[in-house]
Amino acid sequence: TVPVAQNSNIFSAHTRPIATNQQCLAASSQDSFDKLNKVCNRKDSQELSRMINNKEAFILDKGTKIKVTDLKFGTVIGEVRSGALMFESVYVSREFVE
């Protein structure tokens, strides 16, 4: 994860959307985000597919715009502002946004 001090543009993101810097996974809630991290660490593709099908997890394309609503340690919480997931609330690792 990129330290906050080196990624200070996230703080100005409350006034403008930030964007994903690569294709990445995001979750629909804090609980789903925690679960998604465990699933990825286990490389459990069946559970990942289930989470995506149940809209607990999403695949965000590179360049997906996100309006930040909150910041937590290592996590950006926001609302998608571009693409097919427009207006979806997401939790995404800070390392995947700029």
C-alpha positions in Angstrom: 0.0 0.0 0.0 1.2 3.5 -0.9 1.7 5.6 2.3 -0.7 8.5 2.5 2.1 11.1 2.6 3.2 9.9 -0.8 -0.3 9.8 -2.2 -1.5 13.2 -1.0 -3.8 13.7 -4.1 -6.3 11.4 -2.4 -6.9 14.1 0.1 -7.9 16.5 -2.6 -10.2 13.8 -4.1 -13.1 15.1 -2.1 -13.3 17.9 -4.7 -12.6 15.8 -7.8 -12.8 12.1 -8.6 -9.7 9.9 -8.4 -9.0 7.0 -10.8 -7.9 3.4 -10.6 -4.3 3.0 -11.9 -4.9 -0.5 -13.1 -7.6 -3.1 -13.4 -8.4 -4.1 -9.8 -11.0 -5.7 -7.5 -13.2 -3.7 -5.2 -15.9 -4.6 -2.6 -19.4 -3.4 -1.8 -18.8 -3.1 2.0 -16.2 -3.2 4.7 -17.1 -6.8 5.5 -16.9 -7.8 1.8 -13.6 -5.9 1.5 -12.1 -7.9 4.4 -13.5 -11.2 2.9 -12.2 -10.2 -0.6 -8.7 -9.8 0.8 -8.8 -13.2 2.4 -10.2 -14.8 -0.8 -7.4 -13.2 -2.9 -4.7 -14.3 -0.5 -6.0 -17.9 -0.7 -6.4 -17.6 -4.5 -9.9 -19.0 -4.1 -11.3 -18.4 -7.6 -14.6 -20.1 -6.9 -15.3 -17.9 -3.9 -14.2 -14.8 -5.9 -16.6 -15.7 -8.7 -19.4 -16.2 -6.1 -18.7 -12.7 -4.6 -18.7 -11.1 -8.0 -22.0 -12.8 -9.0 -23.5 -11.7 -5.6 -22.3 -8.1 -6.2 -20.1 -8.3 -3.1 -17.1 -7.7 -5.3 -16.5 -5.9 -8.5 -13.8 -5.7 -11.2 -12.9 -2.1 -11.9 -11.2 -1.2 -15.1 -8.1 0.9 -15.2 -9.1 4.6 -15.2 -12.4 4.0 -13.4 -13.3 7.3 -11.7 -14.2 7.2 -8.0 -15.5 10.0 -5.9 -14.0 9.6 -2.4 -16.5 9.6 0.5 -14.1 8.3 3.2 -10.6 7.1 3.8 -9.5 4.3 6.1 -6.1 2.7 6.7 -5.2 1.2 3.3 -8.7 1.7 1.9 -10.5 4.3 -0.2 -14.3 4.3 0.1 -16.2 6.0 -2.6 -18.8 6.1 -5.4 -18.0 5.0 -8.9 -18.3 8.0 -11.3 -17.6 6.3 -14.7 -18.3 3.1 -16.6 -20.8 0.3 -16.1 -20.8 0.5 -12.3 -21.7 4.2 -12.2 -23.0 5.3 -8.7 -22.0 1.9 -7.1 -20.4 2.3 -3.6 -17.0 0.6 -3.5 -14.2 -0.2 -1.1 -10.8 -0.4 -2.9 -7.2 -0.7 -1.8 -5.3 2.7 -1.9 -2.6 1.1 -3.9 -5.0 0.9 -6.9 -6.0 4.6 -7.0 -4.1 7.8 -7.9 
